[in-house]
Amino acid sequence: MKKRFAKNISVYLILFAVVLLIASQYQNAANEGVTVKEVAFSEFVHMTMEEEFSAVHIENTMITGKLSETEMVYAYAPSITQINWLDVNYLMPQVEEGKLEYKGFKPDTGSIWLSLLPNVIMIGALIFLFYIMMNQGGNGKAFQFAKSRAKMVKAGEKKVTFKDVAGLDEEKQELSEVVDFLKDPSKYKDLGARIPKGILLVGPPGTGKTYISKAAAGEAGVPFFTISGSDFVEMFVGVGASRVRDLFDQAKKNAPCIVFIDEIDAVGRKRGAGIGGGHDEREQTLNQLLVEMDGFAENSGIIILAATNRPDILDPALLRPGRFDRQVVIGVPDIKGREEIFKVHSKNKPLADDVTPEVLARRTPGFTPADIENLLNEAALITARRNGRFIRMEEIEEAITKVIAGPEKKSRVISEKERKLTAFHEAGHAVVERTLPDNDPVHQVTIIPRGRAGGFTMSLPKEDRYYATKKGMFNDIVGLLGGRVAEQLTLDDISTGASNDIMRATEIARDMVTKYGFSEKIGTVNYSSGEEVFLGNDFTTHKNYSEDVARSIDEEIRNLIDQAYQKATEILTENKEILERVANALLLVETIDGEQFEDLYTGKITAEDLKTNVDKEKEEKAARDAEESAERERIRKEEEEKLKEELKKFDGDYLADGPEEENEAKDESDS
């Protein structure tokens, strides 16, 4: 109770106001009945001439006049000369006539301690409040400014183990040594083995670096400290270093334990890499971190895990042996890993019979665990929106598209001319990509705006890829330019809709020439950007080639783009009938899936046939949705009726037992 009282700052504010009120009342009581008023010296002279005073008192340049027993006035003269003039001309004559008591009293201003009492109380109260705020108020944050902000999860609290982590089998094997060491350090100590003090988890965002760290701590059954790299750095130099010291002090007290530093690149960037000087606070924090990692006693039982997606900008001192000397790369999961991840995230979600983790894994190449969790959540929201009971493949497909490109904007008003332009543009992409050999199959084509795009063509690979080939990258450029070529061939005009396509095609061509050595003229030499500092790419990038080489690079990029444009023109000229068929189908139904596109491309169906089939499928889907919604409503009502029956039964049993219990109690009291 006392702690709660001490931490409640409002109580102290109320006490402070009460003390000031009492002091004010006390002073007013001391001066009660006497009114003292300050007037100008000229007015005081006028009152003297009118003989209004019964007594006066002079002290230096201050002169006080007594009007009555309860009223006095005072004034300050500009100089002693003015006081003497007033004394000689007006005061002394009235004194001689007996009308005025000259210097006959001294104004009672009260005790000096009494007059200072409010000020003393106020200063004391402010000091007291400052002490409370610094020591206890705000949960002690003021005095804990230089303390570590790491959050500790105690052993057994919110336990996450390796069973909860899917798709990271090799990574779990790497961390299993750490777990085994924390459980039984003597086994390694007897063999003279040294477990790495620091393990750096490297990978793209959302791949599960933090989650697998928690799982390692839960598997070992030890405390888990977690903190972000940005929590160390403050505007005051030295605060970050103090927080590092405090963090390791806490870790040593709770050893064996795991310390996890998320986004360590916020504090571990290369020193001296900025233009115009370094960052003193960050560099001092990094220095203290390096010292603490070296200052451990051997086999002290403290393991440091850190996560980053930018290992290239870390200071080399962090990565040397004895510090973060082991790196565990956590990449995007493959098809098998995605299947396991889908199994984990779909445990509490009712999937339809046609939706299986195997199917979902094939439909989501390149998705991270965070993307998969978000995808299933979006699918569940879409299902709830239509009042469905099971998540069907239709909702999964819509969720995949929504995660990749954003939500549909069906309400956007688009003119027929722009719809036609978009239809031929997207049809051009689709036809070119389908015609090119060894290309990814077209998964979906739509002219419904999503995000910033007026439409898009989505291709999904049949299998996971880890390398890109020269032919494949050139085909990507051709596919990207298919939209612009289609506009020019069919509409005899071009639009700004291909701006993003041109930018991406140029980036691919530049990488082919400067990074991967795919140009015969330039040769197998890397001319990509050199070491990049932190104040902008163009301003601080070091070019390691001459102007002649730069001109040759530009010519090669231009040649690649021109060749790809010519290739796309040839394909669409030869398949102009297919292009018009696909574009007309898009104008009729707006969205075409991969199977429908294949039928249109091969000529199995026409645009009108597709329109008929789509309308029929929409009617069937609406009927299924209505049936499923009615079934859900029926089940809800049954559960509601069942609950009411149980409540009635409970009330009946309670009423039936009540009199019997009362009679039993009465019999016991009688006996």
N, C-alpha and C positions, 0 to 999 in steps of 0.2 A: 504493500500500500504506500509506503514511504517513497519507494522508487518511482512509482507512477506519479506521485505528487511532485517529486523533484523534477521529473521530465516534462511536466505540463507547464509550458511557458505562460499560458493564459492566466494561471493562478498567480504567478509573480507579477504580471501586469496589473491585475486587479489589486493586489496588495500595494503596489507602487502608487496607484491612483488613490487608494484609501489613505496612505500615509501623507501624501501631498495635501489632501483635503483636510486632514486633521491639523497639519501644520498651518495651513492657511487660516482655519478657524481659530487656532490658538493665537496667531498674530493679530487677527481682527479683534479678538477678545481683549488682548493687551492694550490695544489702542482705542477701545470702545469709548465713545463719548467725546473724543477730541478730534476736531476736524482741522487739518493743516493743509493750506492751499498755497501754491506758488503763483506769484503775479510778476508782471514786468516792473522794473525799477521805476519807470515813469509813473506807473499807476500807484506804486507804493508812495511816491512823493506826493501825488495828488491826494491820497488818503491821509497823509500826514498833515497837509495844508488844511484839510477839512476837519482836522482834530478828531479822527475816528478812533484812534488808538488810546488805550488806557495805560499801556506799558510797551516799551521797546527793548530789544536786546541786539547789540552789535557784536559780531565776531568776524574780524578781518573784513571781507567785502560782503559778507552775508548779514542781512538785517531782518529781524523778525518783529512783527507787530501783533499785539494782543488786542483782539476786538471784543472778546468776551471770555467767560470761563471755558467755553466749549469750542471757540473758533479762533484760529490764528492764521496769519498769512506771512509769507517770507518772500524776499527778493534778493537778487545778486546785483551789486553795483558794478559798473564798468571798471572802477578803480577806487583806491583809498581816497583820492581827492574828492570824488563825488560824495563819499560817506562824510567827509569833513564838512563839505559845503552844506549837506543836509543837516548835520549836527549843529552847526553854528547858526544857520538861518531859521530853522524851524523847531528842532528838538529842544535845544537849550532854553529858548523863550517859553515853551510850554512847560518845561520842568520848573522854571523859576515861578511861573504862575500857579503851579500845583495841579495843572491839568494832566500831566503826564509823568509816569514813573519811569525815570530814565535808567536803563540797565537794571531794572528792578526784578527781573526774572530771567531764568534760562529755560528755553523751550525743552520740555521733557520728550525726548525722542525714544524713550524706552531703553532697555538694556541692549548693549551692542551684540551680545550672544543671542538675545531674542530676535533681533533683526536679521542676524545671519543664519538663524535656525532653518528657514526654508531652503536656503542655498546649500547648507550643509547636508540636509536630508536629501535634496535632489542629487547632489554629487555622489553621496553614499549609495542611493538607490541605483544610479547609473552604473556605478562600479559593481554593485551586486548583480544587476541584470547582465552586465558584460561577462562576469564570471560564470553565471548560470548558462548563458548561451555558448560560451567557449568550452565549458567543462561538461555540461549535461544536456543543454538544449540541442535540438536537431539531431538527437541520437549520437552526440559526440563527434559530428563530422568536422567541426572546426579544428579541434586538436588532432583529428585523425586525417588531416589533409595529406600528410606524407606517408600514410599507412597504405598497405596493399589493398586493392579492391577485389582481390580474387575471391570467388565463391567456392566454398568447400562442400562437397557432397560426401557425407560420412559413409563408411563401409556398410553395405547392406541397405542403404537408403536409395530408393528409386533405382533398383539394380537392373542394369542392362548388361547382357552377356553376349558372347560370340554367337549364340543361337539366334539372337535378334538381328544379326547382321547378315545380309544375303549378298551373294555375288562378289565377295572379296575373299576368296579362299586362300590365295597366296599371301595376301596382306595379313590375314589372321595368323597364318603360319609364321610370318616375320615377327609379329607381336607376341606370339605364344612363348618365345624365349623370355621376354620381359615379364610375362605373367608367371612363368615358372620360377624366374629369379626372385620375384617378390614373394612367392609362396615359400620357396626353399632356397635362400641365398647360400646356405652352407655348401650345397652341392657344387656350386660354381667356385666358391672360395677355396674349397679343398683342392680343386684342380688348377688353381691359379688363374682362372678365367675372369675376364673383365667384361661385364655387360655394358653396352654403350650408355653413357649418361644422358645423351640426347638423341632423339629419333625425330627426323624431319619428315612430315607427311606432305607430299607434293601431289597436286592434282587440280583439275578444273573445279570451279565452284559447284557445290551440290553433289559431289561424288561420295560424301560420307566420311570425311576426315574427322570431324568432331565426334560423330556417332561411334566410329570404331575406337576412338580414344576412350570414350565412356565405357564401351564394352570391355576394353582391356582392364580398366580399373575395376569394373564389376566382376570380371572373371577372376581377378586376383583377390578380390575382397578387401581392397585397401581404400583409404580416403582419396578423393579426386579433387584437385584444385583446378579451377578453370578461370582464365582471364584473357582479355583481348590485348593485343599489342598496343592499341591506342590508349588503353587505360593507364599506361605507364607515363605517357608524355603529357606534360602540362606546360603552361606558358612560363613558369618559374623554373629556372635552371637548378637542378639538383633534386627536384621533387621525384622525378622518375627513378633516379638512382636509389633514393630512400625507399621507394615502394618496392624496388627489386630486392633490397636487403630485407625488408619486412616480409616479403613473400617467402623468401628462402628460410627466414627464421621460423615462420609458421610451418613450413614443410618439414624442417628438421624436427620440430616438436611432434609432428604427426607421422614421422617415418615408421615403416615404409609407406610410400604414397606415390601418386602420379601427379605431376604438374603439367597442365595443358595450356599452352600459349597460342591462341588463335590469331591468325593474320600477323605473324611475327615480322613480316616485312615492314609493318608500320614503325617498328623500333629498330629493326636489324638491317636497314639499308646500308649500302656501301658508304663509308665515311669519306668526306672530302670530294664527293661526286657532284655537288651542286655548284652552280655558277655564282660567284660573289661571296664565297665562304660557306662554311658548314652550318650545321644546326646543332648548337651547343647542347641543348637539353636532350635531344635524341641521341647524340653521340655519347654523352655522359651516361645515359641510361644503358646504351649498348655496352659501354666499357664495364659498367657494374655487373651486367648480366654475364659477360665473359669471365670476370673475376670470380663471381659466385659459382659458375660452373667448374672453374678450376679449383675452387676452394673446398670442394666436397672431400670428406674422408672417403677412402675407398670402400666400396660396397656399403655405402651409408643407407641404401634403400630408397633413394629418391631418383625417380626416372622422369626426365623432362620430355614431353611430346610437344611438338610445335607444328602448325599447319600454315601453308602458304600456297598460292597459285602463281607466285612470281619468284622462283628460286634464283633466277638469273640476276636479280638486283640485290641479293643478300651479301653482306660483308664476308669476305673469304675467311676471316678469323672465326666466324660462327661455324663454318663447315669443316674446320680442320679436325684431325683425330683428337679425341679427348673431349670434344664438345658435341656438335651435331654430326657425328661421324657415320651415321647410317641414314640413308634416305629411302623411304618407302613410297613408291609412286602409286597413287590411287587414281586410276584413269576411268574413262567411260566404260561401263560394263558391256560385255559381249552379249550375244543372244542367249547363252546359257545363264549368264548373270542376271540379265533382265527378267528371264523367266522366274528365277528364284525371288527376285525383288517383287515381282507382281504377286507371287504367292504370299509374301509377307504383308503387302499393303492391301490385299483384297480379302484378308481374313474376315473382316467385319463388314464386307460389302456383298450383297446378294447379286451374283452375276447370273445372266441368262445361260441357258444350256449351250448356246452356240459360242459363248465367250469363254475361252480357256487361256491360262497363262502362256501356253505355247503360241497361240494365235497372236496375243497381245505383244509378245516379245518380237515376233517377226514384223509387226506393224510399226515398231518404235525404234528403228536403228538410230544410234547417236544420242538417245535419251539418257540422262543421268538419273540416279535414284530420286533426287528432288523433283525432276521433271515427271517421273512416273507417279510419285505420290500426288503431285498437283494434277496430273492427267486423270487419275481415278477419282479424285475429289471433284473435279469439274464434271466428270461423267455422272457422278452421284447427284450433283446439283441439277444437271439437266434432266435426269430421271425424276427427281422430286418435283421439278417444274411441271412435268406432264402428269404428275400424280401416279407414276408407275411403281410397280413392286420390285422389278428386277432391272439391273443395268444391262441393256442390250448392246449389240455391236454398233447399232446406229448412234447411240449416245457416245460410245467409245470413239467412233470415227469423228463425230462432231467435236469431241473434247481434244483429240489429236490436232485437228485443224485449228481449233481455238488457241491451243498452247503455242502452235508454230506461228500462226498469222494473225491471231486476234479474233474478237467476236464479229459476227456478220453485221453489216449495216444495211439491212433491207429497207429501212425507212428513208435512205438517202435518195433524193430525186435526181435522176440522171436522164438526160435527153436521149432520144432514139439514135441520134448521130453518134454520141459518145458510147452508147451501148454497142453499136455496130463496130466502132473502132476497137473497143476493148475485146469484143468477141473474136475479131480477126487477129488481133495481137496475141491473145492467149492460144488461139488455134494454131498460129504460126509456131509458137514455142513447142506445143504438143506434137505437131506433125514432124517437125525437125528432129526432136528428141526420139520419137518412135522410129524414124527412118534410119538414123545413124546406127551402125552396128555396135554391139556390146555396150549399149547405153542402158541406164536404169529405166525400168518400165514406168510409164505414166500412171500415177495413182489417182489424181483428181485434177480436173480443170473447172474453173468457175469464173464468172464475171461479176459475182457479188462482191462489193467492196469489203475488205477486212483490213483493219489498221490503216496504214497509209496507202495501201495498194488498192487500185481499182478492180483488180482481179489477180489470179495467180494460177500457175501450173505447177503441181507438186509431183515430183518423182521420188520413189522410194527404192533403195537398192534391195536386191534379192538376198544379199548376204553382207555381213560386216566387212569393211575394207580398212586396211591399215596403211596402204600405199596408194599413191596416185601415179598414173603413167602419163607419158607424153601424149599418147593418142587420146587417152581419156580426158586430159585437161583441154586439148584442142577441141574435142567434141563438146565439152562444156561451154567453150566460147561460142561455138557454132549454135548451140541451143539457145544461149542467151541472146544472140543477135537475130534469132528467128522471128521475134515479135516485130522488130523494126522492119525487117525485110517484108513480112506479111503486110504491114501497113502500106509500104511503098508499092507493092505489086497489085494490091486489090483496091486501095482507096486513092492511089496516085497522090498521096500526101504522107507526111510523117508527123508525129506528135512528140510531146515531152514525156510520154509514158515510158519510153525506153531509156530514160536517163540512168536509172539504177542498174539496168541490164548492161549498159555501156561501161559504167564504172566498175562493176564486178568483172566484166570481160577484160578490161584493161589491167586490173589487178592480177588476174590469172596470167595474162600474157607477160606482165612484168616479172612475176615470180618465175615463169618458165625460162625467161632470158637471164635474169640476174641472180636467181637463187639456186635453181636446179640444173643449170648448165644444159638446157634443152636446145640451145641455138647453135647450129653448126658454124655460123659466121663469128659469133662471139667466143665460142669455145666452152670447154668445161672449166669455167672459172666462176667463182662466186663474187658478184659485184653488188650484192645486196647491202642495205644500210649497215654502217659500222656500229661501234659502241654508242648506245643511246643514253644521254644524260636525262635529267628530269625536267628540263624547261622547254619542252616542245621538240617535235621530231625534226622539222625542217631546219630550225635554227641551230640545233646542236648536233646534227648527224654529220659524221665525218665521211666524206666521199674519198674512197681509196682508189679512184681511177681518174684518168685524164679527160679533157673535154672531147677529144676524138673518140674515146671509148663511149662516153655519154651519148654522143651523136649516133654512134653505131647501135647502141642499146635502143634509142628512140626509133631508129629505122627498123630494127628487128621487131619491136613491139607493133609498130604500124603495119609491117608486112604480115604478121600473124593475124591481126585484126582484119586486114583486107582479105586474106585468104579465107578466114572463117566466114566473112560476109559473103564472099563469092560462093562458098560451099552452101551456105544457107539459101542463097538465091537460086542455085541450081536445084536444090531439093524441093523448094516450094514451087518453082516453075514446073517441074515434072509432076508434082502432086497437087496442082491447083484445084482439081475437082475435089480431092479429099479435104483440102483446106476449107473450101466453101461449105462442104457438107458438115464439117465439125463446127464451123462458125455459125451456120444456120441453126444447128442443134443447140448451141449455147444461147442463141437469142431466144429459142423456144423454151428451154428448161433451166437455163442459167448455170446449172452445176451438172457435171458429168463425172462419173467415177471411172476407174480404170477398165472395168469390164465393158461398160457402155462405150468408152472411147475405142477400145479394140474392135468392137463390132462396127462402129462407124468407119474406122480406118480401113478395115478389110471389106467394107461394103455389104455386110450382112444385113444391116438395117439402114433406113434413111432417117433424116431428122424428124420427119412426121411420125414414123414408126416409134422412134424414141419418145416423142412427146406422148403418144398413146400409152406406151408402156409405163412411163413415169406417172401419168395421171392415174392409171390403174393401181400402181404401187402406193400412191398417196392415199387413195381411197381405202385400200387394204390396211395401210398403216393407221389411218384414222380409226378404222373399225377395231383394230387390235388395241389401240390406245384407249378407246372408250370402254372396251371390254375389261381391260386391265384396271382402269380407273374404277369401274363399277365393282370389280372384285375386291379392290382395296377398300372401297367404301363399305362393302358388305362385311368384310372381316373386321373393320373398325367398329361397326355397329354391333356385331356379335360380341366383340371383346367388351364393349361398353355395357351391353345387356348382362353379360356374365359378371362383370364387376358389380353392377347394381344388385344382382341376385346374391352375390357373396356378402354385400353390405347388409341386405335385408336379413339374410340368414344369421349374420353376426349380431345384428340388433335383436333378432328374435331370441337367439340363444342367451344374449345378455339379459333381456327382460325376463326370460324364463328362469334363469339362474338367480336373479336378484331376490325375489321373495323367499326362495329356499335358503339362500345364504343368510337373509335377515332372520328367518325362523331358527336356523341353527345357532346364530349368535344370541338370539333371545333365550333358547333352551340352555345354552351354556351359562348365560348370566343368571337364569333362574336356579340352576343347579348350584 
